[in-house]
Each structure stands twice: as C-alpha cells, then as structure tokens.
C-alpha cells in the first residue's frame, strides 16, 4: 500500500476507526503519510484544511482550500489554522515538496499534519480528476 523510505511508523485511524496511513518520524516530530485511498475517504466528510504546496502551480485536487509554496509555508502561517492541532493535508505533484512542508510544520509545533504520498501524480494515476477536469 505505502512505502516509507527512511523510517517505519505506526498506523493511525480516522474518525470512523479505519486505519489511516503511517506515521513518519523526522527529527523527533511526526506527521502522517496518507494514500490516495485514505484521502478519498477523508474527502467524503471533509473536516480538514487541504493545501497544495507544489511549485510551480500545476493544478489542484478537488476540495483544495489553498495553495502555498512548500518553501514559503513558514512565511504563511497566518493562512493556516491558529489551532496547531487542527488537521492539515499537504500535497504536491509527487510528495517530495509536501514532505518538506510537513517537516517544517511539525517542527513549528503542528501536531496533525498529513502528507499525500505520491501527490497529485498518484491521484491522477488512480483515475481521479484534478479540479476543473
């Protein structure tokens, strides 16, 4: 289902008790890697902020709330929830930029960060549309 490159994590569950992604530890902080299937399920009852961090902009997954460049996320904290426990899903084209943004946010004390593994490439490869398609 999902491959973690450098570390093993523990499974977490969503609000229905279903298994959701794998926890990734980085420098003592953690974020959750989620799959396209996980995100699809979560979007059915969306209760999180979804941020596209890819640069340059190449399109959005439906229900995306905003775009913030991955390497500028620290300068745009005012656009994120003030509650650092609020759920935030990050994605980019392949998952690399969003993983960097996730590491930045957990390093700043955010505790409920999720990263879409494979990014919108994985989304499209699963046959799912981008916004406006």
GIFENHU-V7903 format. One line per field, one symbol per residue. ss: DSSP state (a for helix, b for strand, c for the rest). phi: phi as a letter, one per 40 degrees, with the letter a starting at -180 (. if undefined). burial: # if it has 24 or more other C-alpha atoms within 12 Angstrom, else .. A space follows every 10 residues. Layout:
# GIFENHU-V7903
ss->???
phi->???
burial->???
This chain:
# GIFENHU-V7903
ss->cccccccccc bbbcccccbb bbbbbbccbb bbbbcaaaaa aaaaccccbb bbcccccccc bccccbbcca aaaaaaaaac cccccccbbb bccccaaaaa aaaaaaaccc ccbbbbccaa aaaaaccccb ccc
phi->.abbcbacbb cbbcccgccb fbcbcafgbb bbcbcdcdcd ccccbdbacb bcbcbcdbhb cdgccabbdd cbcccbcccc dccccccbbb aacbhccccc cccccccchc bbcbbccgfc ccdcccgccc dgc
burial->.#.#...... ...#.....# #####....# #########. .#.....### #####...## ####.##### #.##.....# ......#### ########## ######...# ########## ###....... ...
